[in-house]
Structure formats: C-alpha cells, structure tokens
Amino acid sequence: MKILVVGSGGREHAICWKLAQSPLVTEVICVPGNGGTAFEEKCRNIVPENQNDFSSYVKIALQEKCSLAVIGPEDPLAEGIADVFWAAGIPCVGPKAKAAQLEASKDFAKSFMRKYNVACAASETFTSETEAAAYLDRHGAPVVIKADGLAAGKGVTVAATLAEAHAALTDIMDSGRVGSAGKKIVIEDYLEGVEMSVLAAACVTPASSAATTAAAGTAVIVPFVPARDHKRLKDGAKGPNTGGMGAVAPLSDVTPEIMKLFDRDILQPTLNGLKAEQFDYRGFIFFGVMLTAEGPKLLEYNVRLGDPETQAVLPLMDCDFAALCCSIADGSLGSFSCIWKKGFCVAPVAVSGGYPGSYRKGLPLQIKKETFRQPDVHLFIAGAVCNGISLATSGGRVLACSAYAPTFEGAWKKAYESFGSVHFEGMFYRRDIGLPGAAVSGSLS
C-alpha cells in the first residue's frame, strides 16, 4: 500500500523512514517532505498546489491511491485536516479538530486536566494583561507563563523573578511576538523536577461514531518507551529555550514504579476524559511530564508525535510501524503488540548559527556518504531542502543524528562521531545530550 505523510520536519522524516521499512508499504508520499525524505528509500516528495488548502492534500492522496494518511505537525490537525481526510473516505492517523484543541489551546487543556483529575500544576487563565499582572504580584515567582495558542515552541517562559514574569507577560500579550496565540495566557505554578516525554498511540472513538464501524466505541492508549528532550540551547541546560536540541530514549532514571504512577495519575484519567468528551481521537498523543517529588505531573499534551523525541524513539521500535498506524485507524490498536529493542538511542540536533534567533538560510549542507552506511545510525533532516542532487539549509534546526546501541555510552559515542561527517557554515550542537546534568529542572515545556 501507499501511505501519505503530511509535514516537512525532522519528525516527518523519521516517520517516513520508519514507514518505508514495512513490507506492507510500497511507497511513502511525503507532502511536501524535505531534503531528507527526497533521498529516503521508497519515499517521494510532492508539493501540494496550495499548502493552505487541505483539499490539495486529499487530491494527492486520491491521485496516488494512498490507503492511509499520517499527519505530522500540530497546526493542520488543529485546523481540521483529519476531518477532511475522513470525509473524503481516506483513513487518517491524527485526531479530529475538536480533540486537537488539547494542544491548540493551553486553557482548553488545563480545563480538561482539572475536569478529569489529571495530575498537573495549578494554573489561572487571563485575557487581560492588567488582571494577569495583578495576579503575578499576588502570586509571586517563580511561575510559568504560556501563550494559550500554538506558537511554534516560542510561547512559554519560565520566570524566576517577578521582573521576568512581567516582562514575559508584556512580550506575549502586548508586543504581539506570538500573534493571536498570545491574546489569552495561562499562568502556571512552577514545578521542580526533571522532564519526561511519553509518546503514545491512541484510538478513542464515540460508540456512535459514523466515521468507521470497526473503530466505533474503541478506547485505548498504548504508551511508547519514555524519552527526554533537551530544550535549552547550550550545554548544562543553559541559554534560551529552543524547539529541541536533542533527545534520548529510554530513560535510566525512570523506574517501573514511576511509569505505574504515570499510568494511574495521567494516562488513565486522560483516557477517561477522551471517552467522556466523545472525542474522535485516532492518532498519536504526547505527554509532557515533570517528575516531581510528589510524583509525575502533566505539563502539556501534544496531539502528535514529539520532535525531536520521535527521532530517538522510532529507531527503538522493533515492530511494524505501518501496521501500528493501520491499527490506530481501523480500531484494532488494543490487540496490537508494540515491541521495543533493548538498548538506547541518542539523537543530538545540529542547528544554524544564531538559532533560536535570526539565522541564515540556503547554506550548503555537506554529508559524507559513509555516514549513511553506518549500522544503527541515521540522519533525520529537519531544516534542509534538496537542490537537485545537493542539500541546503532552510531552517534553524537542520538535522538530528540518531544512533542506536545496546548501551547508552555506545549510542552516545556513535551519534557524536557521526557529526564529524556533517558540515554547514555556523553548525552548532550541544555536546551533552543524555548526560548527567543535561536535563533541565523546572517547568520548561
């Protein structure tokens, strides 16, 4: 079968790579794809006529006779792309728009957490900057300030002092830096601890669902191995927040007891809420979790796979990813066996000089061929495009070098040695992904 994948980042490259490994898949259509998917085996990029019109994506799926669509990024999900695919008769991995509000609105997500007793930080929501400022003066610092809407990872500030909190408030609500996403804000209590990311497959549909008969009334979430993103730009968890400087999976500091608490206090209440709200949620869900002294607390939901966590988690999957995606769409996820390799995956990210601020684009990206010939090592392109037979940078996060080994030390060494085969002007990366002290403490999602 053919599968269509929507997106153009490193996460989508990893998704396409993993789907292409399946014997069920004859071709992966990447819409629009990137410079990495352009060279990936069994993958082909197609740019839609109008990237803002979902009917263009459906048209490609129909023309290519795709049996399934997999949606990578959050924006199209929030805007209803899954609804459009299902309405056209094309099964889709990705929640419908109503459920996608769990990521599209921080206020919606926090209300959902409170309603269904999901363990999380206390918070308040404001649409008035004056009222928010008065609350900050009463509450004090540290606090976490989040733009309500989607802000491409730029809408969260952890403020250690009141001065920083007020500056963040003005930056989000008054300066318009994050646009309409900052018209409403959530002020959240600061949580002390270390973060954990849990990616999961989900199939939850109302019993009365008319979209498919087999999936109607299904309710299951299957968690993947825990991972950890590293948000800060510099070694030792210093510098500004970014979209992610690398990830590691699984986590040696996450015990079975912690995962039991996560299941009891976060996953199961979430599943109960999805069922009670009668959401049509057939896709992936991401739990951003803080491991506190009181137990795991949920920071946020993402309604898709995480980035760059996907680049560290999918290489550990030892089962057919395409079959997993089909089970999500057709309602058989509950009987699917997710199998994981023993070992570790480390995936540091190389970024353009100046990121997360201004940076140059169009720089030649050179990758030695031997990098691709290494066993258990793969480069996942995020911000690079294909110019004929060569690559040029097109984004701040350019690529992740993902390496697997039976031990963490072996995976770490492979990943960083492989960076020696990659070059572009201004290339920068952290050198401590997964090491002790590299994981940031506090609510930095």
Stockholm file with secondary structure:
# STOCKHOLM 1.0

chainA/1-445         MKILVVGSGGREHAICWKLAQSPLVTEVICVPGNGGTAFEEKCRNIVPENQNDFSSYVKIALQEKCSLAVIGPEDPLAEGIADVFWAAGIPCVGPKAKAAQLEASKDFAKSFMRKYNVACAASETFTSETEAAAYLDRHGAPVVIKADGLAAGKGVTVAATLAEAHAALTDIMDSGRVGSAGKKIVIEDYLEGVEMSVLAAACVTPASSAATTAAAGTAVIVPFVPARDHKRLKDGAKGPNTGGMGAVAPLSDVTPEIMKLFDRDILQPTLNGLKAEQFDYRGFIFFGVMLTAEGPKLLEYNVRLGDPETQAVLPLMDCDFAALCCSIADGSLGSFSCIWKKGFCVAPVAVSGGYPGSYRKGLPLQIKKETFRQPDVHLFIAGAVCNGISLATSGGRVLACSAYAPTFEGAWKKAYESFGSVHFEGMFYRRDIGLPGAAVSGSLS
#=GR chainA/1-445 SS CEEEEEECSHHHHHHHHHHHTCTTCSEEEEEECCTTGGGSTTEEECCCSCTTCHHHHHHHHHHTTEEEEEECSHHHHHTTHHHHHHHTTCCEESCCHHHHHHHHCHHHHHHHHHHTTCCBCCEEEESCHHHHHHHHHHHCSSEEEEESSCCTTCSEEEESSHHHHHHHHHHHHTSCTTGGGGSSEEEEECCCSEEEEEEEEEEECCTTCSSCSTTTTCEEEEECCCBEECCEEETTTEEEECSCSEEEESCTTCCHHHHHHHIIIIIHHHHHHHHHTTCCEEEEEEEEEEEETTEEEEEEEESSCCTTHHHHHGGGBCSCHHHHHHHHHHTCGGGCCCCBCSSEEEEEEEECTTTTSCCCCCCEEEECHHHHHSTTEEEEESSEEEETTEEEECSSEEEEEEEEESSHHHHHHHHHHHGGGEECTTCEECSCTTSTTCSCBSCCC
#=GC SS_cons         CEEEEEECSHHHHHHHHHHHTCTTCSEEEEEECCTTGGGSTTEEECCCSCTTCHHHHHHHHHHTTEEEEEECSHHHHHTTHHHHHHHTTCCEESCCHHHHHHHHCHHHHHHHHHHTTCCBCCEEEESCHHHHHHHHHHHCSSEEEEESSCCTTCSEEEESSHHHHHHHHHHHHTSCTTGGGGSSEEEEECCCSEEEEEEEEEEECCTTCSSCSTTTTCEEEEECCCBEECCEEETTTEEEECSCSEEEESCTTCCHHHHHHHIIIIIHHHHHHHHHTTCCEEEEEEEEEEEETTEEEEEEEESSCCTTHHHHHGGGBCSCHHHHHHHHHHTCGGGCCCCBCSSEEEEEEEECTTTTSCCCCCCEEEECHHHHHSTTEEEEESSEEEETTEEEECSSEEEEEEEEESSHHHHHHHHHHHGGGEECTTCEECSCTTSTTCSCBSCCC
//
